Amino acid sequence: MTVTTIDLRTLAGHYAEHGYVLVKGLLTRDEAAAYRRVAHDLLGQPDRDEDPTWGSAAELSAGVPTRLQHLHDAQFYAAAFSRLLVDERFTSVAAAVLGVPNVQLHHTKLFVKPPENGSPFPLHQDHPFFPHTHHRVGAAIFHLDDAPEHKGCVRVVPGSHLQGPREHDPEGGHHLTDVPFEAAVPLPAEAGDVLFFSYLTVHGSGVNVSDEARTTWLVQFRDPADPLAIQAHDSSLGQGMMLSGVDPTGRRQA
């Protein structure tokens, strides 16, 4: 897929209005499948058994135990993900939705929701985990296999980013107790699609009840000129790496 200037304006306009944009076919299905194989190889290593399921996820699974696999900083374990971080198809959209030419890495995470009981995420904003001053922080979820609704696809509350930061309940993971899960719109995706959204957009995901894993790679990115409001979530490997453009602060914000 080649993203044109006209496409970028359209994508950026949708993002500004709704707080998200789903870019179809940013990767080919073959590319997504190759990244999926690398992801599952990494997560299949013997020491990758940590389960990051939030305590509050039990409310969405009716108390039924669920499972989740993850890996921070996949680009430090497989060069394929390093190359993807600076792929112009991704960085051009990231710059467009931020509205700046410079895009800096905050952190990455691989996620696999296992079949039949893959853990959900309650509705939340990403803001409480790493608040920034001007809120020029976004996320991209690379879908490495198909994510229909019954596999626990991402859900968003369109336009919620316009309301700014919200109060979260920190118990069992920072989540929102005043927004019903049904208020979020499901965004089914296909392998190769990439979902971009603001860190102020209310989002979550459901339980994977299918017979297949759901595999995604999350990349959190920011404007390097947007300083942290508080010192938080600053231990990720490679944080501050420039994905596009330059850092006009000379890394004084890092």
Disulfide bonds with the S-S distance in Angstrom:
none
